[in-house]
Every structure is written in structure tokens, then in C-alpha cells.
Amino acid sequence: MPPKKKQKQEAGDTYKPKNILVTGGAGFIASHVVIRLVKKYPQYNIVNFDMISYCSCLENVTAEVGDYKNYKFVKGDITSSDLVNYVLESEKIDTIMHFAAQTHVDNSFGNSFQFTHHNIMGTHVLLESAKNHNIKRFIHVSTDEVYGEGETDEEEMMENHVLEPTNPYAATKAGAEFMAKAYLRSFKLPLIITRGNNVYGPHQYPEKMIPKFTNQLMRGRAVTLHGDGSNTRNFLHVEDVASAFDLIVHKAEVGQIFNIGGKNELPNIAVAKKLIEILGLKDKESTLLTFVEDRHFNDLRYTIDCSKLKALGWVEEHDWDEGLKETVEWYKKYSSRYGNIDSALIAHPREGQNENA
């Protein structure tokens, strides 16, 4: 009985961090989390720790919070234990939000050793450092891809669903999760895990579908759909994801796992057609849709149950059509921040042709 009482108290409490380390904070999702936390909580110190890889863009963050006194950037690799330990100690970090990862599935079919190195070894370094520095919250950011492929008529996957990753990227994220769970059980590390759907919005490097198709169309090129374009993904606006992490870091109970997903499940071809329409090119649609060889394995769909997160108080607020229009407008203004992205716009880009959320 006493243990159950303690769990209820923890679940109802509001956790109040002081010094938060956000790994991969110059990447896509984490940049929005950094901006939100810096602006909303001036009493917190936010340290953005990022190696600035090919898909990072520090300007996306500094343009918003560069002069805020509670923001600091540290360039570094999460696999460097000496640097990680130094930052945790010198900045008196009490909370880690771990977003940093190699994330592009196409790349994982090529040099997947990098995914193992950064996603598993990097996570292991952070966990060990967190254990040694009395970290009070460790938010480990995973992906819905660890569940594996969803069937057409399959019910939404809950957090206790078996993990069956189908590609090297997803396998490394599942491996990192198991390492994190081991630290929870062996060392009582105060761990919370999240698994998210596909995210869209400003700041995403153009190797991913929505910014890639947008930039292809803006350059007068046809979009390059993998396979027949029938694979579906469930899209969630990045600011709704940032609000979920805001809630989770403050309200989630240690030891829990939370799915983060939206209600916008669409086939890839429907997304492409919508982007063509938004950009005023509907009369040319037939010439702007091309189909290319599919990935080695392309999951049909992912579908997750988010009732635990909703019970915590989270609400999806962004409308799909409006969010997509806003995203297109952002890329019209700021795609230049990524420099020459031509190599990212080919049918099957690989990291290294262009030289990390």
C-alpha cells in the first residue's frame, strides 16, 4: 500500500526544474522545445547541447532566443563523456531532455554504424553521466517506429505494445530505449520515455518528406514519391509536440512511457497533392507527381494510442490545413538557412552528400 501512495503523489506533483540540458537543441523538434522553455520559463536555465551536424540549424534558435539571459549554447557530441560530464557539473544540470539522434531512415539503410554510435552509444554516455550527477529527470525521446509496421485494420498501439522495429534507425532507437530502461531499473534513474508520430512544421531539414516536397516544388521540380505513395503517416504539428514535452517534463510520473501522436493520418500521395495545391500548382499536378523506387522496407503505417498523454492534460491544437500552409510559408522565407540543399532533394538522399532532430 505505501508504494502505491507514493506513486499517486508523484503523479500529481508538479516537477520544477532549474537547469535543463536539451540535447540536439539545434535540430527540428528540440529547437521548438528550447524556444518554448526559454521564453515561457525565465526562471529556468536552458542549455542547448548540439554537435551541429548537417541537419542542424542554430540560427533557427538564435533568431528567437539569442539574447535571452537564461539560454546558453554548447557545441558538443553526446558520445564525448568528458564533455558531457563537464557540462552537467559546470551548469548544475538537474534535468536532461534527450532529443539528439541520427533520424533519417533512408540514411540508416546506408551507413547504419553512425546510427548505432550516436543513438545507442550516445544515449549510454548520457545515462551514465546522469546517474553520476544525480539528475532528477531524464526525458528520453524515442519514436513510434520502435513498434514496427501497423496493419491496415490494426488497433492503435499502446505503450505496452511489443517493440518490433523494421529498419536500422528504428532498431537503434529501440536499443537506446532498452538501455534507458536498464538504468531506470538498476540505478533508479528518474526516466520518462516518449514515442512520437511523424512531426511537421518549421525548422525541419529538407531531407524529410514535407519540407523536401515543398522545396522541390518551389524549385519547379516534381515531387519524388517512394513506391506508389500509398504508405500513410500520422502527422502532428511541431508546436503541439513542444507543448507535449512541456507538460511531460512538469507533470509526467517517473517510469512512464507516453505516445505523442495526432489525428492526421494521410497517404503520402495525399500530402504531396495538398502541397501542390497550397503552392498554387494544382493545374500542373499530373506533371508534378513522380514515383521512384521504394526504400528497402517502408512500413505501411504507424498508429498509436495517446490516451495517457491526453489524460495528463495534452490537447492537439493545430489544424492540419492551416499548419501545413504555415509550414510552406516558413520554407519560402527561410530555406536559405540550410545553405545548398540540392543533395537533400534527390529521390534517395544520403548523409555525406550534404554535409542530428
Secondary structure, DSSP 8 states (H G I E B T S, - for coil): -HHHHHHHHHHHS----SEEEEETTTSHHHHHHHHHHHHH-TTSEEEEEE---TT--HHHHHHHHTT-TTEEEEE--TT-HHHHHHHHHHTT--EEEE------HHHHTT-THHHIIIIIIHHHHHHHHHHHTT-SEEEEEEEGGGG----TT---B-TTS-----SHHHHHHHHHHHHHHHHHHHH---EEEEEE-EEESTT--TTSHHHHHHHHHHTT--EEEETTS--EEEEEEHHHHHHHHHHHHHH--TT-EEEE--S-EEEHHHHHHHHHHHTT-GGGHHHHEEEE---SS--S---B--HHHHHHT------HHHHHHHHHHHHHHHGGGG---GGGGSSS--BTTB---
